Amino acid sequence: MELINRIEDQIAATGLPLFGITLAAVPCPDTPIILTLHWHGFIKERLAEIEEAETVAYTPVPSSALQLNEGWRDLVTVDRAAMDAAWELGAWDVQRAERPGCMRQGAPSREALECMQAFGAFPYGAYGSNAVVADAPDADELLEVAGRQGYLMWLFRPVRGGIWGECAADATLEDGGRRRPPCPLLPIPPKCDGSRRTIYRFGVHADDTPE
């Protein structure tokens, strides 16, 4: 599963820096995966559609949610793909969250909102604008499965193509904020039996390296 090419294609197409990247999947083999790219940028809202018009507000650039239809048989495969992408793009770490289904009795309402956000279905944005632009035709079906069976979400913040380059005091990075593949860490198989968080740390603070 190659995430790098999809991510870099989107970076090249938008010309915007990334704030973060999330990946969401339900624990069912060969189901689509939702890749969401969270951009750092603002759209100028003007009184009229002309360059000379006064800017009255700035709204965040919507995130981009893409459906990936590559087949997979084991969640470790998805885990490895997220780790490889984060490693090569210079992320400090990858955070993997295992979440239970939000349709269970007594589940707090915030869990339903978090599930929608994970699969690119933000219900609202700032000032009535779209918070996400989604190309995910199977998102509704994935949300239904996630609500019943739970889901997994991966989060990482890339240095390469992201906004973190100036503050990345990471001794493992090469010029341009990249690392050479492959990722040296091994995946920890998820259990999918409740709420759990796993963090794969890649970075080494520059001050911690031996002289």
KOLZA-407933 format. One record per residue: x, y, z of N, C-alpha, C, O in turn; residue number from 1. Coordinates in steps of 0.001 Angstrom, whole numbers, plus 500000, padded with zeros to 6 digits. Layout:
n_X | n_Y | n_Z | ca_X | ca_Y | ca_Z | c_X | c_Y | c_Z | o_X | o_Y | o_Z | nr
X | Y | Z | X | Y | Z | X | Y | Z | X | Y | Z | NUM
...
! end
This chain:
n_X | n_Y | n_Z | ca_X | ca_Y | ca_Z | c_X | c_Y | c_Z | o_X | o_Y | o_Z | nr
500850 | 498815 | 500000 | 500000 | 500000 | 500000 | 500891 | 501242 | 500000 | 501617 | 501494 | 500962 | 1
500829 | 502010 | 498922 | 501700 | 503164 | 498752 | 500943 | 504447 | 499067 | 500154 | 504918 | 498248 | 2
501175 | 505013 | 500238 | 500556 | 506284 | 500599 | 501377 | 507479 | 500146 | 500831 | 508543 | 499853 | 3
502684 | 507301 | 500091 | 503578 | 508406 | 499774 | 503190 | 509083 | 498467 | 503076 | 510308 | 498414 | 4
502987 | 508305 | 497420 | 502683 | 508897 | 496114 | 501386 | 509696 | 496139 | 501304 | 510773 | 495550 | 5
500368 | 509163 | 496825 | 499096 | 509873 | 496892 | 499246 | 511189 | 497656 | 498686 | 512212 | 497263 | 6
499997 | 511152 | 498732 | 500198 | 512350 | 499534 | 500989 | 513399 | 498757 | 500608 | 514570 | 498731 | 7
502083 | 512989 | 498128 | 502922 | 513953 | 497409 | 502214 | 514493 | 496176 | 502437 | 515644 | 495801 | 8
501372 | 513699 | 495539 | 500582 | 514196 | 494414 | 499657 | 515321 | 494870 | 499497 | 516320 | 494169 | 9
499051 | 515157 | 496044 | 498146 | 516182 | 496565 | 498901 | 517442 | 496954 | 498418 | 518552 | 496728 | 10
500087 | 517277 | 497539 | 500905 | 518442 | 497900 | 501262 | 519241 | 496651 | 501172 | 520469 | 496637 | 11
501669 | 518522 | 495598 | 502030 | 519192 | 494348 | 500830 | 519886 | 493716 | 500974 | 520956 | 493126 | 12
499652 | 519287 | 493834 | 498462 | 519842 | 493202 | 497966 | 521106 | 493910 | 497503 | 522042 | 493258 | 13
498063 | 521133 | 495241 | 497531 | 522274 | 495978 | 498561 | 523381 | 496164 | 498210 | 524561 | 496203 | 14
499836 | 523000 | 496281 | 500868 | 523989 | 496562 | 500804 | 524540 | 497971 | 501395 | 525581 | 498255 | 15
500088 | 523850 | 498869 | 499934 | 524296 | 500247 | 500714 | 523397 | 501193 | 500924 | 522222 | 500891 | 16
501152 | 523931 | 502340 | 501810 | 523090 | 503340 | 500780 | 522322 | 504160 | 499641 | 522761 | 504316 | 17
501192 | 521182 | 504675 | 500317 | 520348 | 505482 | 500503 | 520635 | 506964 | 501616 | 520873 | 507433 | 18
499392 | 520608 | 507690 | 499430 | 520654 | 509141 | 499503 | 519237 | 509713 | 500245 | 518977 | 510661 | 19
498729 | 518332 | 509128 | 498727 | 516953 | 509600 | 498046 | 516037 | 508605 | 497409 | 516489 | 507654 | 20
498192 | 514738 | 508839 | 497611 | 513707 | 507976 | 496954 | 512667 | 508867 | 497543 | 512229 | 509855 | 21
495731 | 512268 | 508519 | 495071 | 511184 | 509230 | 494655 | 510092 | 508249 | 494412 | 510337 | 507067 | 22
494585 | 508896 | 508781 | 494179 | 507721 | 508018 | 493169 | 506980 | 508875 | 493413 | 506770 | 510063 | 23
492044 | 506580 | 508303 | 491005 | 505892 | 509069 | 490585 | 504618 | 508358 | 490467 | 504586 | 507133 | 24
490358 | 503553 | 509148 | 489956 | 502262 | 508594 | 489055 | 501541 | 509580 | 489181 | 501711 | 510793 | 25
488155 | 500744 | 509055 | 487351 | 499859 | 509897 | 488026 | 498489 | 509920 | 488745 | 498147 | 508981 | 26
487806 | 497695 | 510979 | 488510 | 496412 | 511115 | 487919 | 495301 | 510268 | 487618 | 494220 | 510773 | 27
487752 | 495567 | 508980 | 487185 | 494594 | 508048 | 488073 | 494558 | 506809 | 488228 | 495583 | 506145 | 28
488662 | 493405 | 506477 | 489594 | 493327 | 505347 | 488996 | 493820 | 504038 | 487805 | 493660 | 503770 | 29
489864 | 494425 | 503230 | 489528 | 494873 | 501877 | 488452 | 495953 | 501820 | 487821 | 496139 | 500780 | 30
488237 | 496658 | 502912 | 487350 | 497818 | 502880 | 488168 | 499065 | 502543 | 489374 | 499094 | 502790 | 31
487530 | 500091 | 501986 | 488270 | 501311 | 501655 | 488847 | 501982 | 502900 | 488350 | 501797 | 504011 | 32
489897 | 502757 | 502691 | 490553 | 503529 | 503738 | 490422 | 505002 | 503374 | 490523 | 505373 | 502205 | 33
490199 | 505831 | 504378 | 490051 | 507267 | 504136 | 491327 | 507993 | 504558 | 491720 | 507958 | 505724 | 34
491960 | 508641 | 503601 | 493155 | 509456 | 503823 | 492725 | 510918 | 503821 | 492170 | 511403 | 502835 | 35
492981 | 511624 | 504931 | 492595 | 513031 | 505024 | 493833 | 513890 | 505222 | 494630 | 513654 | 506129 | 36
493982 | 514883 | 504368 | 495108 | 515808 | 504403 | 494615 | 517140 | 504952 | 493713 | 517757 | 504386 | 37
495207 | 517575 | 506049 | 494792 | 518803 | 506716 | 495775 | 519915 | 506345 | 496938 | 519887 | 506747 | 38
495296 | 520892 | 505574 | 496156 | 521928 | 505018 | 496289 | 523120 | 505957 | 495412 | 523387 | 506779 | 39
497397 | 523823 | 505817 | 497600 | 525085 | 506540 | 497515 | 526199 | 505511 | 498416 | 526379 | 504693 | 40
496428 | 526934 | 505564 | 496227 | 528025 | 504621 | 494849 | 528628 | 504815 | 493986 | 528032 | 505460 | 41
494647 | 529813 | 504255 | 493391 | 530525 | 504426 | 492895 | 531061 | 503086 | 493679 | 531400 | 502200 | 42
491582 | 531125 | 502969 | 490923 | 531688 | 501794 | 490432 | 533089 | 502141 | 489781 | 533286 | 503167 | 43
490742 | 534052 | 501292 | 490284 | 535419 | 501513 | 488822 | 535560 | 501076 | 488481 | 535305 | 499921 | 44
487978 | 535962 | 502005 | 486581 | 536244 | 501687 | 486446 | 537732 | 501386 | 486711 | 538569 | 502248 | 45
486032 | 538061 | 500160 | 485957 | 539455 | 499723 | 484502 | 539886 | 499537 | 483597 | 539063 | 499404 | 46
484314 | 541209 | 499533 | 482978 | 541757 | 499315 | 482512 | 541545 | 497883 | 481312 | 541500 | 497611 | 47
483476 | 541415 | 496962 | 483153 | 541162 | 495555 | 484260 | 540306 | 494965 | 485372 | 540264 | 495491 | 48
483951 | 539622 | 493868 | 484910 | 538718 | 493247 | 485873 | 539460 | 492331 | 486000 | 539137 | 491150 | 49
486546 | 540457 | 492890 | 487573 | 541185 | 492151 | 488774 | 541371 | 493073 | 488621 | 541428 | 494293 | 50
489961 | 541466 | 492492 | 491192 | 541526 | 493270 | 491250 | 542761 | 494163 | 491817 | 542720 | 495255 | 51
490655 | 543868 | 493688 | 490742 | 545109 | 494443 | 489774 | 545154 | 495615 | 489866 | 546051 | 496454 | 52
488850 | 544205 | 495688 | 487836 | 544231 | 496743 | 488463 | 543989 | 498112 | 489461 | 543278 | 498234 | 53
487872 | 544582 | 499125 | 488381 | 544459 | 500489 | 488162 | 543051 | 501034 | 487106 | 542452 | 500830 | 54
489163 | 542536 | 501724 | 489033 | 541236 | 502385 | 488302 | 541435 | 503704 | 488718 | 542245 | 504533 | 55
487216 | 540699 | 503898 | 486408 | 540863 | 505112 | 486612 | 539715 | 506100 | 486268 | 539843 | 507275 | 56
487167 | 538596 | 505634 | 487387 | 537463 | 506536 | 488352 | 536486 | 505891 | 488528 | 536468 | 504673 | 57
488977 | 535672 | 506740 | 489839 | 534594 | 506275 | 489273 | 533277 | 506801 | 489071 | 533125 | 508006 | 58
489019 | 532336 | 505910 | 488506 | 531041 | 506327 | 489541 | 529954 | 506020 | 490226 | 530028 | 505000 | 59
489659 | 528957 | 506884 | 490656 | 527906 | 506653 | 490399 | 527141 | 505355 | 489253 | 526912 | 504966 | 60
491478 | 526758 | 504704 | 491361 | 525905 | 503519 | 490798 | 524548 | 503961 | 491310 | 523966 | 504918 | 61
489766 | 524029 | 503296 | 489193 | 522753 | 503716 | 490212 | 521613 | 503616 | 491092 | 521620 | 502755 | 62
490075 | 520650 | 504505 | 490871 | 519432 | 504405 | 490431 | 518628 | 503186 | 489326 | 518816 | 502677 | 63
491292 | 517741 | 502724 | 490989 | 516897 | 501565 | 490897 | 515450 | 502018 | 491875 | 514889 | 502511 | 64
489730 | 514845 | 501854 | 489525 | 513442 | 502226 | 489452 | 512595 | 500960 | 488617 | 512842 | 500090 | 65
490321 | 511607 | 500859 | 490409 | 510753 | 499679 | 490140 | 509308 | 500070 | 490619 | 508837 | 501101 | 66
489381 | 508616 | 499253 | 489126 | 507196 | 499478 | 490167 | 506360 | 498745 | 490357 | 506512 | 497538 | 67
490840 | 505476 | 499480 | 491825 | 504566 | 498908 | 491216 | 503173 | 498833 | 490730 | 502644 | 499833 | 68
491246 | 502586 | 497649 | 490571 | 501304 | 497440 | 491520 | 500121 | 497271 | 491125 | 499069 | 496769 | 69
492778 | 500297 | 497695 | 493721 | 499185 | 497604 | 493317 | 498069 | 498575 | 492923 | 498339 | 499709 | 70
493418 | 496822 | 498121 | 493046 | 495698 | 498960 | 494045 | 495442 | 500080 | 495241 | 495686 | 499919 | 71
493559 | 494956 | 501203 | 494421 | 494570 | 502313 | 493708 | 493476 | 503108 | 492479 | 493442 | 503178 | 72
494496 | 492590 | 503702 | 493922 | 491453 | 504426 | 494132 | 491541 | 505928 | 493467 | 490836 | 506687 | 73
495046 | 492394 | 506369 | 495412 | 492454 | 507775 | 495649 | 493911 | 508146 | 496249 | 494662 | 507376 | 74
495172 | 494320 | 509344 | 495361 | 495695 | 509787 | 496827 | 496060 | 509954 | 497181 | 497238 | 509905 | 75
497681 | 495066 | 510149 | 499113 | 495335 | 510243 | 499624 | 495926 | 508926 | 500555 | 496731 | 508927 | 76
499020 | 495530 | 507813 | 499393 | 496086 | 506514 | 499115 | 497590 | 506469 | 499935 | 498363 | 505975 | 77
497966 | 497993 | 506984 | 497620 | 499412 | 507025 | 498539 | 500138 | 508001 | 498995 | 501248 | 507728 | 78
498805 | 499506 | 509134 | 499707 | 500071 | 510135 | 501081 | 500332 | 509531 | 501655 | 501406 | 509712 | 79
501597 | 499353 | 508820 | 502908 | 499483 | 508185 | 502902 | 500596 | 507147 | 503868 | 501354 | 507053 | 80
501835 | 500708 | 506368 | 501757 | 501756 | 505348 | 501789 | 503146 | 505989 | 502472 | 504043 | 505494 | 81
501054 | 503323 | 507084 | 501059 | 504605 | 507784 | 502438 | 504907 | 508360 | 502912 | 506040 | 508285 | 82
503078 | 503893 | 508935 | 504413 | 504081 | 509502 | 505433 | 504442 | 508427 | 506255 | 505338 | 508620 | 83
505380 | 503750 | 507306 | 506328 | 504020 | 506228 | 506182 | 505443 | 505696 | 507171 | 506134 | 505452 | 84
504914 | 505875 | 505518 | 504680 | 507231 | 505005 | 505164 | 508280 | 506000 | 505820 | 509251 | 505623 | 85
504834 | 508078 | 507268 | 505241 | 509036 | 508289 | 506758 | 509083 | 508433 | 507342 | 510157 | 508580 | 86
507384 | 507926 | 508389 | 508850 | 507873 | 508496 | 509503 | 508643 | 507355 | 510357 | 509499 | 507585 | 87
509099 | 508339 | 506128 | 509744 | 508956 | 504968 | 509469 | 510455 | 504884 | 510308 | 511208 | 504389 | 88
508294 | 510901 | 505366 | 507956 | 512317 | 505310 | 508445 | 513081 | 506541 | 508115 | 514254 | 506717 | 89
509228 | 512420 | 507388 | 509908 | 513116 | 508468 | 509088 | 513392 | 509708 | 509476 | 514237 | 510514 | 90
507957 | 512704 | 509895 | 507138 | 512942 | 511077 | 507875 | 512521 | 512352 | 508647 | 511562 | 512345 | 91
507632 | 513242 | 513433 | 508256 | 512910 | 514719 | 507754 | 511567 | 515240 | 508514 | 510790 | 515817 | 92
506444 | 511300 | 515027 | 505868 | 510029 | 515472 | 504585 | 509749 | 514697 | 504118 | 510580 | 513917 | 93
504030 | 508574 | 514926 | 502702 | 508203 | 514434 | 501877 | 507805 | 515654 | 502319 | 507005 | 516478 | 94
500690 | 508364 | 515760 | 499784 | 507999 | 516840 | 498636 | 507192 | 516261 | 497924 | 507651 | 515367 | 95
498468 | 505989 | 516780 | 497371 | 505122 | 516315 | 496339 | 504992 | 517425 | 496662 | 504607 | 518549 | 96
495098 | 505316 | 517096 | 494005 | 505215 | 518064 | 493072 | 504081 | 517656 | 492658 | 503993 | 516500 | 97
492748 | 503227 | 518596 | 491730 | 502193 | 518402 | 490483 | 502661 | 519137 | 490517 | 502903 | 520344 | 98
489388 | 502786 | 518405 | 488161 | 503331 | 518981 | 487022 | 502312 | 518896 | 486874 | 501631 | 517881 | 99
486218 | 502206 | 519955 | 485061 | 501307 | 519901 | 483926 | 501923 | 519094 | 483952 | 503118 | 518801 | 100
482943 | 501127 | 518738 | 481793 | 501634 | 518003 | 481017 | 502646 | 518829 | 480784 | 502436 | 520019 | 101
480618 | 503745 | 518199 | 479934 | 504812 | 518930 | 478432 | 504567 | 519046 | 477732 | 505346 | 519693 | 102
477925 | 503502 | 518433 | 476495 | 503215 | 518513 | 476129 | 502366 | 519729 | 474963 | 502019 | 519913 | 103
477106 | 502035 | 520549 | 476811 | 501231 | 521732 | 476022 | 502059 | 522747 | 476081 | 503288 | 522738 | 104
475309 | 501396 | 523593 | 474495 | 502074 | 524589 | 475370 | 502857 | 525563 | 476358 | 502335 | 526081 | 105
475004 | 504096 | 525803 | 475723 | 504935 | 526751 | 476943 | 505634 | 526200 | 477635 | 506324 | 526949 | 106
477237 | 505483 | 524919 | 478405 | 506142 | 524334 | 478189 | 507647 | 524299 | 477109 | 508097 | 523918 | 107
479197 | 508449 | 524691 | 479039 | 509908 | 524652 | 478912 | 510419 | 523217 | 479445 | 509817 | 522285 | 108
478208 | 511522 | 523053 | 477939 | 512050 | 521709 | 479213 | 512486 | 520997 | 479268 | 512460 | 519768 | 109
480236 | 512885 | 521743 | 481479 | 513333 | 521112 | 482127 | 512211 | 520311 | 482842 | 512483 | 519347 | 110
481890 | 510938 | 520692 | 482475 | 509828 | 519952 | 481908 | 509747 | 518544 | 482629 | 509403 | 517607 | 111
480631 | 510058 | 518381 | 480030 | 510063 | 517048 | 480656 | 511156 | 516188 | 480922 | 510941 | 515005 | 112
480892 | 512330 | 516781 | 481518 | 513431 | 516049 | 482947 | 513066 | 515658 | 483362 | 513326 | 514529 | 113
483696 | 512475 | 516567 | 485075 | 512069 | 516275 | 485116 | 511029 | 515159 | 486013 | 511051 | 514316 | 114
484147 | 510126 | 515156 | 484082 | 509104 | 514109 | 483815 | 509757 | 512750 | 484448 | 509406 | 511754 | 115
482891 | 510695 | 512713 | 482606 | 511398 | 511461 | 483835 | 512147 | 510966 | 484139 | 512122 | 509773 | 116
484533 | 512801 | 511859 | 485730 | 513538 | 511476 | 486799 | 512612 | 510924 | 487481 | 512955 | 509959 | 117
486952 | 511430 | 511532 | 487973 | 510479 | 511083 | 487754 | 510045 | 509646 | 488716 | 509800 | 508917 | 118
486491 | 509948 | 509229 | 486175 | 509483 | 507888 | 485801 | 510619 | 506934 | 485132 | 510407 | 505922 | 119
486249 | 511831 | 507280 | 486080 | 512955 | 506369 | 484675 | 513482 | 506248 | 484340 | 514128 | 505255 | 120
483828 | 513216 | 507254 | 482435 | 513671 | 507193 | 482193 | 514727 | 508252 | 481326 | 514557 | 509109 | 121
482951 | 515823 | 508206 | 482774 | 516908 | 509171 | 481370 | 517485 | 509004 | 480986 | 517829 | 507886 | 122
480601 | 517601 | 510072 | 479231 | 518106 | 509925 | 479149 | 519609 | 509679 | 478136 | 520097 | 509177 | 123
480198 | 520347 | 510026 | 480146 | 521800 | 509846 | 481562 | 522354 | 509871 | 482499 | 521685 | 510306 | 124
481701 | 523593 | 509396 | 482991 | 524273 | 509412 | 482831 | 525680 | 509948 | 481735 | 526081 | 510339 | 125
483922 | 526431 | 509968 | 483876 | 527797 | 510488 | 483061 | 528696 | 509567 | 483213 | 528644 | 508346 | 126
482201 | 529517 | 510151 | 481394 | 530498 | 509416 | 480552 | 529844 | 508313 | 480291 | 530450 | 507274 | 127
480143 | 528621 | 508556 | 479298 | 527933 | 507590 | 480020 | 527374 | 506388 | 479372 | 526872 | 505470 | 128
481350 | 527442 | 506359 | 482115 | 526937 | 505218 | 482339 | 525434 | 505361 | 482158 | 524863 | 506436 | 129
482733 | 524810 | 504260 | 483044 | 523391 | 504300 | 484359 | 523167 | 505042 | 485358 | 523831 | 504766 | 130
484349 | 522229 | 505981 | 485573 | 521901 | 506709 | 486404 | 520874 | 505969 | 487595 | 520718 | 506237 | 131
485776 | 520173 | 505038 | 486489 | 519137 | 504299 | 485870 | 519001 | 502914 | 484655 | 519110 | 502747 | 132
486723 | 518762 | 501926 | 486273 | 518419 | 500584 | 486572 | 516937 | 500393 | 487733 | 516528 | 500381 | 133
485536 | 516147 | 500246 | 485692 | 514695 | 500270 | 485465 | 514078 | 498900 | 484513 | 514414 | 498195 | 134
486356 | 513172 | 498541 | 486175 | 512305 | 497384 | 486150 | 510882 | 497931 | 487091 | 510109 | 497748 | 135
485041 | 510555 | 498611 | 484928 | 509291 | 499342 | 483513 | 508749 | 499180 | 482685 | 508921 | 500074 | 136
483223 | 508102 | 498061 | 481851 | 507655 | 497787 | 481312 | 506624 | 498771 | 480097 | 506477 | 498899 | 137
482195 | 505903 | 499473 | 481728 | 504880 | 500405 | 481789 | 505327 | 501865 | 481725 | 504493 | 502768 | 138
481914 | 506641 | 502106 | 482074 | 507142 | 503471 | 480883 | 506793 | 504356 | 481070 | 506440 | 505520 | 139
479657 | 506884 | 503828 | 478477 | 506596 | 504645 | 478472 | 505144 | 505117 | 478150 | 504856 | 506270 | 140
478833 | 504230 | 504208 | 478870 | 502817 | 504585 | 479976 | 502546 | 505606 | 479797 | 501747 | 506526 | 141
481112 | 503212 | 505439 | 482207 | 503039 | 506388 | 481816 | 503566 | 507767 | 482154 | 502960 | 508784 | 142
481105 | 504687 | 507802 | 480657 | 505241 | 509076 | 479689 | 504295 | 509773 | 479726 | 504159 | 510996 | 143
478840 | 503655 | 509018 | 477892 | 502704 | 509615 | 478631 | 501522 | 510239 | 478311 | 501096 | 511349 | 144
479623 | 500994 | 509516 | 480412 | 499881 | 510049 | 481214 | 500332 | 511264 | 481276 | 499618 | 512265 | 145
481829 | 501514 | 511184 | 482613 | 502030 | 512301 | 481753 | 502241 | 513534 | 482201 | 502005 | 514657 | 146
480526 | 502684 | 513331 | 479630 | 502898 | 514463 | 479286 | 501618 | 515185 | 479047 | 501625 | 516393 | 147
479257 | 500507 | 514447 | 478914 | 499215 | 515057 | 480136 | 498451 | 515552 | 480102 | 497860 | 516632 | 148
481224 | 498458 | 514765 | 482376 | 497603 | 515057 | 483617 | 498351 | 515522 | 484620 | 497732 | 515876 | 149
483555 | 499676 | 515525 | 484730 | 500449 | 515889 | 485600 | 500747 | 514673 | 485289 | 500338 | 513554 | 150
486687 | 501462 | 514909 | 487575 | 501844 | 513811 | 488949 | 502166 | 514367 | 489145 | 502233 | 515581 | 151
489906 | 502367 | 513456 | 491256 | 502775 | 513816 | 491598 | 504051 | 513068 | 491161 | 504259 | 511936 | 152
492381 | 504900 | 513712 | 492813 | 506136 | 513072 | 494287 | 506368 | 513363 | 494748 | 506194 | 514491 | 153
495014 | 506761 | 512332 | 496438 | 507089 | 512442 | 496609 | 508586 | 512211 | 495959 | 509157 | 511335 | 154
497476 | 509220 | 512987 | 497747 | 510647 | 512853 | 499252 | 510873 | 512852 | 499970 | 510344 | 513700 | 155
499724 | 511670 | 511885 | 501118 | 512118 | 511923 | 501229 | 513490 | 511271 | 500391 | 513895 | 510466 | 156
502301 | 514194 | 511650 | 502537 | 515560 | 511158 | 503844 | 515565 | 510373 | 504918 | 515489 | 510969 | 157
503771 | 515653 | 509058 | 504976 | 515565 | 508236 | 505826 | 516825 | 508287 | 505307 | 517939 | 508361 | 158
507127 | 516635 | 508246 | 508036 | 517772 | 508073 | 508168 | 518075 | 506586 | 508070 | 519230 | 506172 | 159
508389 | 517041 | 505787 | 508432 | 517201 | 504340 | 507037 | 517565 | 503835 | 506095 | 516790 | 503996 | 160
506905 | 518742 | 503224 | 505604 | 519183 | 502731 | 504718 | 519768 | 503806 | 503562 | 520095 | 503540 | 161
505242 | 519910 | 505037 | 504441 | 520433 | 506128 | 504963 | 521753 | 506658 | 505894 | 522339 | 506106 | 162
504348 | 522210 | 507739 | 504711 | 523498 | 508328 | 505743 | 523356 | 509440 | 506098 | 524346 | 510079 | 163
506231 | 522137 | 509682 | 507021 | 521869 | 510872 | 508529 | 521950 | 510657 | 509300 | 521665 | 511573 | 164
508951 | 522331 | 509471 | 510375 | 522312 | 509173 | 511223 | 523214 | 510059 | 512314 | 522828 | 510478 | 165
510728 | 524409 | 510343 | 511531 | 525372 | 511096 | 511686 | 524994 | 512563 | 512615 | 525457 | 513226 | 166
510786 | 524157 | 513078 | 510865 | 523805 | 514497 | 511205 | 522324 | 514693 | 511058 | 521799 | 515797 | 167
511655 | 521650 | 513637 | 511948 | 520222 | 513730 | 513404 | 520008 | 514116 | 514267 | 519865 | 513250 | 168
513679 | 519987 | 515421 | 515035 | 519733 | 515907 | 515240 | 518223 | 516041 | 515417 | 517698 | 517140 | 169
515212 | 517551 | 514909 | 515220 | 516084 | 514862 | 516501 | 515618 | 514180 | 516737 | 515916 | 513009 | 170
517319 | 514890 | 514918 | 518613 | 514453 | 514403 | 518504 | 513371 | 513337 | 519498 | 513068 | 512676 | 171
517334 | 512785 | 513153 | 517188 | 511703 | 512172 | 516849 | 512212 | 510778 | 516838 | 511430 | 509827 | 172
516570 | 513510 | 510633 | 516110 | 514044 | 509349 | 517276 | 514404 | 508436 | 518319 | 514882 | 508883 | 173
517069 | 514162 | 507148 | 518007 | 514611 | 506138 | 517538 | 515957 | 505597 | 516495 | 516466 | 506007 | 174
518308 | 516532 | 504679 | 517916 | 517803 | 504063 | 516540 | 517661 | 503418 | 516247 | 516656 | 502771 | 175
515712 | 518665 | 503601 | 514371 | 518622 | 503033 | 513357 | 517966 | 503942 | 512184 | 517863 | 503584 | 176
513786 | 517518 | 505116 | 512851 | 516948 | 506075 | 512442 | 515516 | 505815 | 511411 | 515066 | 506315 | 177
513237 | 514788 | 505035 | 512901 | 513398 | 504724 | 513774 | 512447 | 505519 | 514772 | 512841 | 506122 | 178
513369 | 511173 | 505504 | 514204 | 510072 | 505971 | 514243 | 509017 | 504877 | 513314 | 508891 | 504079 | 179
515320 | 508273 | 504856 | 515422 | 507211 | 503865 | 514632 | 505986 | 504312 | 514756 | 505551 | 505457 | 180
513817 | 505426 | 503413 | 513095 | 504200 | 503762 | 514059 | 503012 | 503791 | 515147 | 503073 | 503220 | 181
513645 | 501917 | 504471 | 512339 | 501692 | 505096 | 512323 | 502134 | 506548 | 513366 | 502426 | 507132 | 182
511134 | 502178 | 507120 | 510971 | 502473 | 508538 | 511551 | 501310 | 509347 | 511211 | 500156 | 509084 | 183
512419 | 501589 | 510328 | 513072 | 500507 | 511066 | 512213 | 499885 | 512167 | 512561 | 498820 | 512678 | 184
511100 | 500519 | 512547 | 510265 | 499978 | 513612 | 509313 | 498926 | 513068 | 508930 | 498968 | 511899 | 185
508935 | 497982 | 513919 | 507983 | 496948 | 513549 | 506594 | 497293 | 514074 | 506472 | 497831 | 515175 | 186
505537 | 496994 | 513304 | 504176 | 497287 | 513770 | 503806 | 496439 | 514987 | 504252 | 495301 | 515131 | 187
502989 | 497016 | 515848 | 502393 | 496289 | 516971 | 500958 | 495968 | 516590 | 500159 | 496893 | 516442 | 188
500592 | 494702 | 516424 | 499237 | 494378 | 515962 | 498163 | 494969 | 516873 | 498237 | 494804 | 518090 | 189
497168 | 495651 | 516311 | 496077 | 496183 | 517136 | 495192 | 495059 | 517665 | 495115 | 493982 | 517074 | 190
494528 | 495328 | 518785 | 493653 | 494321 | 519394 | 492177 | 494546 | 519068 | 491387 | 493603 | 519046 | 191
491812 | 495814 | 518814 | 490435 | 496146 | 518417 | 489405 | 495636 | 519430 | 488363 | 495103 | 519046 | 192
489695 | 495798 | 520700 | 488771 | 495345 | 521738 | 488396 | 496465 | 522702 | 488000 | 496198 | 523837 | 193
488516 | 497714 | 522263 | 488191 | 498843 | 523116 | 488958 | 500071 | 522688 | 489405 | 500174 | 521546 | 194
489108 | 501011 | 523619 | 489815 | 502250 | 523321 | 491276 | 502120 | 523735 | 491579 | 501816 | 524889 | 195
492174 | 502352 | 522788 | 493604 | 502162 | 523057 | 494399 | 503088 | 522138 | 493980 | 503383 | 521019 | 196
495551 | 503540 | 522628 | 496416 | 504396 | 521809 | 497820 | 503810 | 521791 | 498347 | 503387 | 522820 | 197
498415 | 503794 | 520602 | 499783 | 503329 | 520400 | 500564 | 504436 | 519717 | 500089 | 505026 | 518746 | 198
501758 | 504720 | 520216 | 502600 | 505764 | 519626 | 503907 | 505144 | 519143 | 504631 | 504516 | 519915 | 199
504194 | 505325 | 517876 | 505479 | 504924 | 517299 | 506337 | 506182 | 517199 | 506050 | 507061 | 516386 | 200
507356 | 506276 | 517992 | 508217 | 507465 | 517957 | 509410 | 507207 | 517047 | 510117 | 506209 | 517184 | 201
509616 | 508141 | 516107 | 510721 | 508053 | 515155 | 511828 | 509055 | 515463 | 513010 | 508755 | 515291 | 202
511447 | 510235 | 515912 | 512384 | 511326 | 516046 | 513340 | 511178 | 517219 | 513033 | 510527 | 518218 | 203
514489 | 511786 | 517076 | 515485 | 511885 | 518146 | 515861 | 513352 | 518248 | 516338 | 513940 | 517278 | 204
515652 | 513949 | 519416 | 515962 | 515367 | 519580 | 517449 | 515603 | 519365 | 518291 | 514847 | 519850 | 205
517751 | 516653 | 518638 | 519142 | 516950 | 518296 | 520022 | 517098 | 519538 | 521208 | 516772 | 519499 | 206
519451 | 517584 | 520633 | 520228 | 517774 | 521862 | 520526 | 516460 | 522568 | 521366 | 516413 | 523467 | 207
519831 | 515376 | 522160 | 520023 | 514083 | 522810 | 521072 | 513205 | 522128 | 521407 | 512127 | 522619 | 208
521588 | 513678 | 520990 | 522562 | 512861 | 520259 | 523952 | 513033 | 520871 | 524299 | 514130 | 521309 | 209
524755 | 511961 | 520906 | 526103 | 512063 | 521485 | 527006 | 512930 | 520619 | 526877 | 512940 | 519395 | 210
527905 | 513645 | 521243 | 528821 | 514509 | 520499 | 529998 | 513702 | 519970 | 530881 | 514255 | 519315 | 211
! end
